Amino acid sequence: MPCSSDATARPNEARGEGDREGGREGDPPFVLSRRLVVLFAVACGAAVANVYFSQPLLVTMGHDLAMSPALVGSVVTLTQAGYGLGLFFLVPLGDIADRRRLVVVQLLLLVGALAVVAAARSAAVLLAGMAATGLLAVVTQTLVAFAASLAPPAGRGRVVGLVTSGVVTGILLARTVSGLLADLAGWRSVYVASASLTALLALILYRVLPRRTPARPAPLPYGQLLRSTLTLFARERLLRLRAAFCLLVFASFSTLWSSVALPLSEAPYGFSHSAIGALGLFGVAGALAATVAGRLNDRGLSQRTTGIALALLTVSWLPLAFTRDSLWALVVGVVLLDLAVQAVHVTNQTLIYALHPDAGSRLIGGYMVFYSLGSAVGALAATALYTAAGWGAVCALGAGFGSLGFVLWVCTRRGGTPPTA
C-alpha cells in the first residue's frame, strides 16, 4: 500500500513536523526548556520501570498468592508481551492524536493497572494487571516521540539523548528500587508507590505540556495507521538497518543484565539480591555519560559514533569475563557496555525520527519492537547458556552480538550507505 502523506514527507519538506508549534495566529512559538526535557526523562524512566519492578519480587509474589513456579514465571512474560503489543498498537496513535492528551490518558490508565496489581488477591487478577501494566508502560515511547517533535532539528540529538537516558536509568534502577521497597514494606508497596508517582506525573504533565499541537496532515484511519508502520519498514533502508543495530545491542545488553546475578550469587561473592541490584547504579553512570552521543549526532557524527560504540560494546565483554576474579573488572565492563548501548540507541532514534517527523511515533514504536525482540533473545540465550557452559560462554555470547553489530556497520559503510546512516 502507498505510504500516507504524513509518512512520506521528507524532513526538509515537513514544515509542521513539531519543530515549531502551531496554534492560534499570533501565539508565540513553543520553546522546549531544559527543565521540561528533564521532566520528560523522569516520566520516561518512571513509566518503563514498571516493566521491570516484578523481577526481584517473583518469589514473594508466588508465596503470597500460592502460585506455582511456572505461573510465577508468566508474570514477566505477560508484562513483556503487553509491552510489545503496546509498541505496535498504541505508540502509533501519537501520530494522529493530541499527544498531550494521549500521554495523560495513558498515565492515568497505567495508575489503574498498577492499583490492580497492588490489590490483587488471586493469580488471575495479578496476571491481568501485569499484562495491562506492560501494555500501558509504552507511554514511555510516546513521550520520546513527543520530546523529539518539540525539539529544534539542530538540537534534537541532545534532547533525545537526555530523554533516552531517563529510559535506561529507569530500566537499570527498577530492580534496585523494587527490592529495597519490598524489604521495607512488602511487594505491594512497590506498586502503590509507583501508582502514586505516576498519578503525580500525569497531573504535572497535564499542566506543563504544550496545549497546542503541530500542524499535521489529515489523520489516518487506525487500520491504515498500523499498516503504514509496516510500509515504512519496507521502504526505508535506514530504518531496517537501525532496527538491526537495536536488536543486536539490546541482545548484548540483556545477555548481561539477565544473567549477571547468577555468578554474583555464587562463591566467592554470595551477594544478596539487594547488593546485586545496586550494580545498576554503575550502569546508570554509563547511561548518563552517553548523552554525549546525542550532541555528536547533532554535529553530523552519527556514523562514527555508531562504529565506535559497537566496537566498545564488543570490547566491554573482555573485563566482564573476569567478573569472578575482580569486582572492579565487572564495574568497568558494566559502565562501558551501558555507555555503548546507550550511544547506539540514542543515535538510532535521532536518525529514524528525522526520516519522517510526522510519522515519528510509528517510527519509534516500530523500531522499539526490535528492542523487545533483542532483549528476549539475549535473556533466553544467556540463562540457558550459563547453565550449560558457564559465565565464560555467556561473555562470548554477549561479545558475539556486539561483533555482529560492528561487522554489519563495516559492511554497510563499504556498501555505500550514506554517512547519515
GUNUSE-66583 format. One record per residue: x, y, z of N, C-alpha, C in turn; residue in one letter. Coordinates in steps of 0.05 Angstrom, whole numbers, plus 5000, padded with zeros to 4 digits. Each point is the difference from the previous one (the first is absolute). Example, Ala and Ser with C-alpha at 12.3 -4.5 7.8 and 13.67 -1.06 7.14 Angstrom:
// residues 2
526448865156498250245000501850245000A499350214986501650245001498550225014S
This chain:
// residues 421
501749765000498350245000501750255000M499350214987501750245000500150135027P502250115006500450135026498350265001C498950065022498350235003501650264998S498750214995501350264996501650085025S499049935023501450085025502449825005D500149774986502249825004502250034979A499450154979501950024978501350274997T499150205015501250264997502949995010A501850104984502850015008500450215021R502149975016500450195022500050294992P501350074977500150284992497450104988N498149824996497450074989497950025021E500549885023497949985021500150245018A498850214992500150245016498449985025R498049825001498449975024500849775017G502649935000501049765013500150025030E499650235011500150025029502450165010G501850084981502250165009499150285007D497750084989498750255008497149935006R499150105022497249935008498050194986E497949884990497950164988498050095021G497850104991498050095019498650254990G498950165018498650234991502050204988R499050154980501850194987500950215021E502550064999501150195019501249885025G499549745005501249865023503049984996D501650055021502949974998500749704996P502349954986500849724997500749875027P499449745002500749865024503049955002F501150065023502949965005500349775019V501549794992500449775017502350065020L499350045025502050065020501449755010S502450045011501449785012498549875023R498650165015498449905022497849804990R498850074978497949824989501349754988L502350024988501449764990500749815023V500950115023500549845023497449875010V497850145000497549895008499249764981L500450044974499549784982501749765008F502650045006501749785007499149865026A499250155019499049885026497549844995V498150114984497549864994500649744985A501850014981500749764984501249795019C501850085017501349805018497949885019G498350175011497949905019498149804986A499350064975498149834986501249734993A502450014988501249744991500849835023V500650125023500849845023497949805008A497550064994497849825008500249734986N501449994977500349744986501949825015V501850125016502249845012499849985030Y498150145013499749985029499749725010F498549834985499249745010502349805002S502250044985502149794998501249925027Q500650185019501049915025497849905020P497550044992497749955018498649744994L500949854980498449774991499649795021L502049945015499849795021498050095021V500250255009498250115020497150004990T499650094976497450004988498849724999M501649814991499149724998499149895027G501650055021499249905026497450145010H499850264996497750145010497449914986D500149944975497649934985499949704993L501749845012500049714997500149924970A502050124986500349954972502249794996M499649834980502149804993502350154987S502449875000502450134987499550074971P498649834985499550064972498250254997A498050025018498250224999501450265008L501849985019501550235009501750114977V501249814985501750084977498450154979G497449954998498450134980499550295006S500650095025499750285007501750174982V502649934997501850154983499249974971V499349764992499349954972497650174992T497950015016497750164993500550305000L501750095018500650285001501550084974T502049844993501550064976498349974975Q498249804999498249974978498150244997A499050105023498350244999501650244989G502550025008501650234991500449984970Y500649764990500449964971497550074984G497749925010497550064986499550315001L500650125022499650295002501750154981G502549914995501850144981498750014973L498749794991498949994973497250134999F498449955020497250084998499350275014F501650095019499450255014501850234992L502649954999501950224995499450144974V499249874978499450154975497750205003P498449975020497850195004501150295004L502550025008501250275003500150164974G499849864977500050144975497350114991D497949915013497350104992498550135023I500949965025498650115023501550235012A498750165016501350215016501849865020D502650044996502049855016499850075030R499450255006499750075028497749855013R497749994987497849855011500549705001R501349904979500749714999501849925023L502150165005501849945022498650005027V498350205005498650025025498149765004V498549944979498149785002501449735005V502249964985501549755004501149985028Q501050225011501150005027497849945021L497750124996497849955019499049714998L499949894976499349714997502249835013L502550084997502249855013499750015030L499150225011499550015029497949795008V497949974984498049805005501149724999G501749944980501249734997501849945024A501650205009501749965023498449955025L497750145003498349965023498849725000A499449894977499049734998502249805009V502450054992502249825009500450025030V500050245010500450045029497949875017A497549994989497749905016499449704993A501549884982499449734991500049805023A497849835000499849795020499949734987R500449994974500049744986502050034977S500949764991502050004978498850124975A497549944994498750104976499950314999A499450125023499950295001502850124997V501949875014502750104998501049994971L499649784986501049974973498650194981L497450055004498650194983501150285005A500550075025501150265006502850044989G501749795001502750024989500050034970M498249864986499850034971499150284993A498150115015499150274994502250215007A501549945021502250185007502150014977T500749774989501850004978498950144975G497549964994498750124977500150315003L499450105023499850295004502750145006L502049845008502650125005501350104974A498949944977501250104975499550304997V498650125019499950295001502850124999V501949845009502950084999500750094971T499349834981500850064972498350224988Q497550035009498450234992501450265009T501150005025501450235010502650064985L501449794992502550044985499350134973V498049904986499250124975499050295004A498650055022499050275006502350195004F501949925016502450175005501550064974A500349794983501450044975498550204982A497349995001498450184983500250285009S500550055025500250275011502750124997L502149834995502750104999500650124973A501650214999500950114975501949804986P500049984974501649804986503050015008P501150235004502850025007500749895028A498049995017500549905027498549745007G498949874979498349775005501649775013R502549964991501649785011500550045029G500550245009500550065028497549935016R497650094990497549955014499449705002V500249864978499549715000502049865018V502550095000502049885017499350025030G499150245008499450045028497549845008L497950014983497549865006500549695001V501649904981500649724999501749915024T501650185010501549945024498149945024S497850155000497949955020498949724998G499649914974498949734996501949795010V502650024993502049805008500450015030V499950245012500350025029497749865014T497650034990497649875011500349704999G501049894977500349724997502149895020I502250145002502249915017499450025030L498550205008499450045028497549865010L498449904982497449895007500349775020A501949824995500349775017501150085028R501850205000501050095026497950135017T498450174988497950145014497949805010V499149824983497949815008501049825022S502549914999501149835021500150145027G500950265000500150155025497250055011L498150084983497350065010498749745011L500449784986498849755009501249915026A502550055005501349935026498850175022D499350254994499050185020497149965006L498449974979497050005004498549794984A501349804988498649804986499850064970G499649794984500050044971497850184989W497750015014497850174991500750295002R501750075019500850295003501450104975S501349834985501450094976498050114980V497749874997498050084980498350235011Y499650015026498750235011501650264996V502649985006501850234996500150084971A500249804982500150074972497450134990S497849895009497450124992499850295009A501050055025499950285010501750184984S502549914994501850174984498950044972L498849804988498950024973497750204999T498349995021497850195001501050295003A502150045016501250265003501250104973L501349824986501250084975497850074979L497849855001497850064981498950285005A499850085026499050265007502050224990L502549955005502050204993500250034970I500049784985500250014971497550134988L497749955012497550124990500250315002Y501450095020500250295005502350134983R502149854994502350144988500449934970V498949784990500449934972498550204983L501050074976498750204983497249914992P498150185002497349944992499650014970R501750154987499950024971501449764987R499149914978501249784986501050094973T502149874989501150084974497949954978P500250164979498349964977500649734988A498049844993500549734989498049954977R500749814983498149924979497649875013P497949964984497649875011500749735012A498949945024500649755013499149754984P501549795003499449754986498049845016L498449834987498549805015502049825015P499149895023501849845017501349774985Y498449854985501149774986502150084980G499550224986502050104980502550105015Q499650115023502350105016501949765006L498849785009501749775007501349884975L498649994978501249894975502250184991R499850265004502150184991502649965015S499749905025502549945015501649784986T498649804990501349794985501150104974L498550194987500950114975502650165004T500250145022502450155005502549825002L499649765012502349825001500749894973F497949964983500549894973501550214983A499550255005501050214982502750125010R500450005026502350155011502349815008E502150004984502349835006501450095026R500150255005501250105024498549905025L497449994998498449905023500649715005L500249844978500649725004502849955012R501950164990502749985010500250075030L498750225007500150095028498449815018R497949884990498649795015501749765005A501749934980501849775004502150075021A501150245000501950085020498649995028F497650095001498450005025499849715011C499249824983499749725009502649895011L502250054987502649895008501050125025L499850275003501150125024498449935025V497349984997498449935023500149705006F500649844980500649725006502449985017A502150164994502450005017499450115027S498550225001499250135026498549805018F498149864988498449815015501649755008S502049934983501749775008501450065026T500950245004501350075026498050015023L497950174996498350065023498149785008W499549814982498349785007501549775013S502750014999501649775010502150085021S500750255003502250085018499449935029V497549975007499349925028500949725006A500349834980500749725004502849975011L502150114988502749975012500350165025P498650225003500350175024498749875025L498049834995498749875023501449755009S502049924984501649765007502750085013E501549805009502750055010501750124978A501950195006500750085027498450235011P498050104985498650245009497649945018Y498249854991497649945015498450255007G499750194980498650255005497049955003F498750185016497149995002498850144975S497349964998498650134977500350305000H500050125024500250295002502850104991S502049845008502750084992500449974970A498949794988500149974971498550224986I497750075011498450214988501550275000G501750045020501450255002502050034978A500749784986501850024977498950184979L497450034999498750174980500950295003G500950085024501050275004502450064983L501749814996502450034983499150024971F498049844992499050014973498850284994G498850125019498850274996502250204993V502449975013502250184994500749994970A500149764989500549974972497850114982G497549955009497750094984499950314999A500550135023499850295000502350124984L502449885001502250104985499449994970A498349824991499549964972498250224988A499150195016498650224988501750164981T502649965002501950134981499449904972V499049764997499349894974498050184985A498150105014498050184988501350254989G501950115015501350244990501749944976R501349775000501749924977498349974975L497649895004498149974977499250274989N499550195018499350274991502350134983D502449905005502350114985500649844975R498249814993500349844976502049775002G500449905025502049795004498649745008L497649954990498549765008501349754991S501150004975501349764990502449925017Q501750195005502449945016499249925029R498150145011499149935027499049715001T498549924980499049724999502249804999T501950044983502249814997501749985026G500750235012501549995024498549865023I497450065001498449885022499749704996A499749914976499749714995502749865007L502250124993502649895007500349995030A499250225014500250015029498249795013L497749954989498249805010501349735000L501349934978501449754998502349985020T501650215002502350005018499149995029V497750115007499150015028499749725012S499749804983499749725011502649885009W502350134992502649905010500350035030L499650245011500150025030497749855013P497749984987497849855012500749705003L501749904983500849725001501549945026A501150215013501549965024498450065025F497349994998498250065022500649835024T500549754997500549825023502650075015R501850144987502650065012500150295011D498450184989500350285008497450154996S499050125022497650174999500650254984L502550105001500650244984499849944970W500849764992499749934972497150004992A498349905018497150004995499050284997L500750185018499150284999500850144975V502649964992500950134975498549894976V499549744999498549884978497250104999G498750035023497250095001499850294990V501850175009500050284991500450024970V502049864990500650014971497749894983L498849775009497849884985497650194999L499350115023497650175000500550264985D502450105001500750244984499749944971L501049774991499949934971497249964991A498449855015497249954993498450254998V500450175020498550265000500850174976Q502650014993500950164978498749914974A499949744995498849904975497050065000V498749965023497150035002499250294995H501450185012499450294996500450084971V502249914989500650064971497849884982T499249755006497949874984497550175000N499050075024497450145002500150274987Q502250145003500350274988499949984970T501449814989500049974970497449914989L498749805013497549904988497750215003I500050155021497950215003500350204977Y502550074993500450204979499049904972A499649744997499149904974497350124992L498049995019497350094996499050115027H500550255007499250105026497049975005P498350024979497249985005499149715005D501849814996499549725007501849915023A500950195017501949945020499249785020G497450005008499149805019500149724987S499249984975500149744986502849904997R501850194993502849924996501249905026L499650145022501249935025498649755012I497449984997498649775010500849754985G500250014974500949774984502949935006G501750205002502849955007500349865026Y498450085020500249895027499049715002M498549914980499349725000502649834998V502050104986502549854998501650015026F499550215016501150015027498949775016Y497449954999498749795015501049724990S500349974973501049754990502849955008L501750204999502849975008500249935029G498550145017500049955029499249715006S497949914986499049725005502149804991A501250044977502049814990502449995019V501050235008502350005018499449875027G497750055011499349885026499749704998A498649904980499649714998502649864994L501650114982502549874993502050005023A500250235014502050025021499449815023A497649995010499349825022500449714993T499349924976500349734991503049934997A501550194989502949954996501549995026L499250165020501450005025499749725013Y497749894999499549745012501749784985T500250034974501449794985503050044999A501050255000502950034995501350215018A498550145017501350185019500250294990G501250175017500250284996501750084975W502149854996501750064976498449984974G498349804998498449974976498050234997A498950105022498250225000501450254989V502550045010501550244990500649974971C500649764990500549964972497550074984A497749925010497450064987499650314998L500350145023499750285000501850154981G502649915000501950124981499349934971A498849764996499249934973497950184989G498050075017497950194991501350274992F501950095017501350264994501649984974G501449774996501649974976498349994975S497749875001498250004977499150284993L499450165020499350274995502250164987G502549965010502350144988500549924971F499849744995500449894973497950124981V497550015010497850114984500650294993L501050155020500750284996502150034979W502149835001502250014981499049944972V498349794998499049924974498250214987C498450145016498350214989501650244991T502250055013501750224991501349944974R501049754997501249924975498049984978R497449945008497949984980499050264990G501150225010499250264990497650135015G499549915024497950125016500750295005T498150184997500550285005501250055027P501750215004501350065025498050035023P497650104995498150035021498949745011T500449784986498949745009501749885022A
